[in-house]
Amino acid sequence: MLNEFRQDIVTSEWVLYATNRVKGHIKTETEDKPSPISECPFENPQKSGNEKPILILNKGQKIEWSEDAEWTTQVLLNKFPALTHGKCGQIKIDGPFNSFDASGLHELVITHSHDRHFAQFTNDETLEVLRCYKERLEQMAKDDCGEYVFIFHNHGKKAGASQYHNHSQIMSLPIVPHNVIKNIRGAEEFYKKNDQKVFTALLNWELRDRKRIIYENEKFIALCPYVSKDLYEIKIFPKDDHYDFRQTDVADLVYFADALNKVLASLNEKLGNPDYNFYINTVPISNDSSVNHEYFRWHLDIMPRVNVLGGVELGVSVYVNMVDPNDAAELLRIR
């Protein structure tokens, strides 16, 4: 089986090969039918062959695991990981290419209810998941092999969800993705040219304009970006100027949960429960001398999968968006 990263020698982008995951992840059917509870491996993860949880909670409280424990969220190692935890990999040269052993952690964050997802959660239920995200990021940051921790959620088959049951994934990668470095360097270059932080400038402008803001509370702002790559794209920004999700105060996660709930409930209502991906866009674990993190601001991206990428997007990475972000925000705005 092939389990390694390979770096493109032209773009510097990394591709992860995890051939052990092919079973159950390549499907030809297009109909997205909910799987019955009787066939769900996440209804009782340990009876389905998973190890005992790394972290388990019941209604906001951490508990000890037992076979009959009542739980609402649990974090566990992925049974079919794309990464293998163990000895740290070393960069290898294969002809003109760089490759890297796919070492790292790959975990699942599973919520208990089989038929309920984020759009239907209470703020407390979402808060519980966000607390797990933050705690596992902080712990994974201590792993000697990890360079970047990626937290993401796939909702629906078009978004890559292999299981109907609500779950998120957290991966501790031994490399820093090219796009992450590109974004952080872009923020630094903006500061050098304009003597102000790019996300501060962006949010100040959006707050004055008010046309693309969907929702705002004391600590967070949700908006449809002025430059949206895809239909109904949404970003949720903290008002505090933190570049690392780890810097977010636990008390502020209440407001983050509120914003995320409101936005996903609006997507569910206005667009008919579309498939979507969301992920936390934060900085690498270590701040090396090649890139300065302080000009960046962490945020959450939501990408509804209501469009099919065509030749222009795939060929030259120019995205064709058929919906004005002003109109998208008007439709999704929480009033």
N, C-alpha and C positions, 0 to 999 in steps of 0.2 A: 504493500500500500504506500502511496505517496503522501507525505505529510510534511510540507515545507513551503516557505515563502520563496518566490522567484521575482527578481526585480527587472523591470523593463529597462533596457539600456538606452532607450530614446527618451522616455517620459519620466523615468525614475520611479514609476508607480510599482507597488508590490502586488502580486497575485498570490493568494493562499490556496494551495492544493491540499484538500482533505478528502481523499478518495474513499475513506472509511464511511463517510456520511452519504454516499450516493444512494444507498437503500433507504427508501422512504422520503427522499428529498427530490427525486426526479419523477414527475408524474405527468401523464398525458391528458387526463381528464380536466375539463375546464369548469365544471359545475361545482360550486362551493357549498356543499351540503354539510350542515353541522354533524359531527360524529357523535354517535350515541355514547352515553356515559359508560356503558358496559364495555366499550372498546377503547376507552380513554386511558392512556398510561399516566396521566397527571391527576386522575381522580384520587388515586392512592399510590403515590410515586414509589414508595418502598415495596409495596406488593408487586409492582411492575418491574422490580429488579434494580431500582435505584438505591444508592447508599443513603444512610441516614442524613438528615439535613445539616448543613453548615450553620444555618440560622433559621429559627422557626418562631413565629409569632401567632398569638391569638388575640385579635381585637386590640392591637397596639402594644401588647405586652409580650416580651420575650419569655419563652417557656422551654422546659426540657422536653426533648423528644421521647416519645414512647409509642408503641404500636397503636394504642387507643387514644393518643393525644388529639384534642380538638384544636385545629389550627386554621388560620385564615390566610397566612402567607408563609411560604418556606423557600429557602435558597438551598440549592443542592448542585453538586457537580453534574454536568451534562453527561448523560449515559453514552452519547455518541459525539464526543468532543471534536471540534475542528483543531484543537490545540492539545498537546500532550504535556502535562506537568511533570517536571523532573529536572534533569541536568540542563543547564542553560546551553542553548545552541550557539554555535560559532559561525560566522559568515564563511561561506565556501565559494570558490571560484569554479565555474563549469563553463569552459570556453570563454566567450566574452561576457557571460552572465554572472551576477551575484545571486546566491541562494542562501537560505537561512533555515535551520531546523525550526519547525513550528512548535516551539516550546511555549508553554504558558497555561493559564487557567481559563476554563470555559464553564460558566455557571448559568443556572436557570433560576429565575425568580417566578414562582408559581403562586397564583391566587387560587383559593379553594373552590369557589363556585364555578361549576362547569359551563353554565350558560350566561354568565354576566361578565361584561368587559368594562374597560375604563369609562366609556360614555355613560354607563349606568351606575358607576360607583359613587358612593358618598365621599365627601372630602376626607373623612377619617380613613376610609379604605385605600384611597390613593396615597394619602400621607404615609400609611404603613409601607407601601411599596417604595416610595421615595426614600424613606429612612433606610430601607434595605439597600437601595442603590448607593446611597452615600456611605453607609458603613462598609459595604463590600469594596467600594472604590478605595476607601482609606486603608483597608486591610491588604488589598491587592497591590497598593502602592509600595508596600513593604517587601513584596516579592522581588528577589534579586534579578530575576529574568525579565521582569516586565518593564516596558518603556512607555506604553500607552494603554489606558483602560477605556474600552469602548462599551457604553451602555446603550442598548437599543431594544425596540419593541416592534414586532411585526404583527399586524392585525389583518387577517384574511389571506387567502392563497395567493392573490395577485401581489401581495406585499411579502411573500416568501414564508408565511407561517405554515410549518409542516403539521402543526396540531391546532385543532379548533379551540381547545381550552386556553384561556387567557394566560400568557406567560411572556416574560421578558428574558433577555440574555445579557450577560456581562462577560467580556473577554479581555484578558490581560495579554496584550500583544508584545512580542519581543522586538518589534520594530515600531517606528513612528510613521504612520501612513503619510504618503507624499502630500495629500490634500490638506492634512492637518498643518504640516510645516508651511505649506503655501499660504494658508489663511492667516497664520500667526505672523509670517513675514510681511504679508500684505497690510496687516494692521500696523506693523512697525514702520513700513514705508509711508503709509498715510500720515502717521505722526511726524515723521521727518519732513514731509512736504508741507504740512498744514499746521504744525505745532498744536495739535489737539488729537485726542483719541478718537478713532473712527466710530466706535459704537456710541460714544457720548454725543458726537456730532449727529449721527444717524437718529438716535432716539430723541434728541432735542428738536430736530427738524420734524420728525413724525408727530411729536407732541404738539407742536405748533400747527401743523397741517391738519391733523386729526382725521384724514380721509381713509387711512388704512389700518387704524387701530381697531381691534376687535373687542378687546377687553383690557381693563386696567384695575389693579387693586393697589394697596399700599406699597407693595414690594415688587410687583411684576407687571410687565406690559406684553400683551399678545398682539401681533400685527401680521398683515399680509405684506411681505416685502415689496418695496417699490420695484426692485428687480427680482421678480419671482421666476424661478426656472420652470416651474410647472404649475398646473392649475390648482388654485386654492392652497398654495404653499403657505405655511404659518411658522413664525418664529416667536418664541417666548423668551424675553430677556429679563434678567434681574435688574432692578433699579440701582442696586449697589454695584459698584465697579469692581467686581471680582473676576479674575481671569481663570480661576480654578474652581470647579464645582465643590471641591473639598473645603473651600473658604466659606461656603454658605452656612450661616448659622442654622442650627437645627430648628430654632423657633420660626425661621423664615420659610421652612418647608411647608408650613401650614398655608402660606400664601401661594406658594408654588403649586401645591395640590389644588387649591381653589382655581387658579388660572388654568391649569391643565384640564381639570374636570369641566369647567365652563366651555372651553374651546372644543374638546372632543365631544361633548354633548351637543354642541351646535353643529359640528360636522355630521354627527349621527342623525340629527333632526333635519337639517337643511339639504344634505346630500344623500340621505337614505342609507346610512351606515356603510360608507365606502371603506374599501381596504386602504390601509395606510401604514407608513413606517414613522416612528419617531425615534430620535436619538439625541443624546446629550453631547454637545460640541464643546469640549473642554481642552485643556492643554496637556502636553505630555507630563509624565510623573516627575522627571528631572528637568531642570532649566539649564541646559548647557550653553556654552558661549556662542554657539552658532545662530541662535534665535532667542529673542527677548520676549518673554511671555507677558510682560506688564502692560502692553498696549492692547491686548486681547480682552474680550469679555465672554465668559461662558454663556451658553444659551441652549435651548432645546429647539430642534427643528422637527416639524411635522410635514410629511410629504404624502398627501392623499394619492392613491394610485387609480386615478380616474382617466388617465391618458395613456396612450401607447407611444413609446419612443419610436421615432422614424429615422430615416437616413440622415437628416440634417443633424439631429441630436447625437446619433451614434457615430456619424462620420467626421463631423467637425466640431462637436460639442457646443453647437449653437442651439439653444433650446427655443422651441416655438411654443409660445403661450397664447392660447385663444381666449383667455379671460383677463380683462383689465383687473389688476390687483385692487383698485378702488371699488370695482363692482363685487369682487370676491369678498372684500371686507364688509361691504354693505349687506351682503347676503348673510354672512356669518356673524355679524356684530351682535353681541349680547346686550340687550336693552333692559 
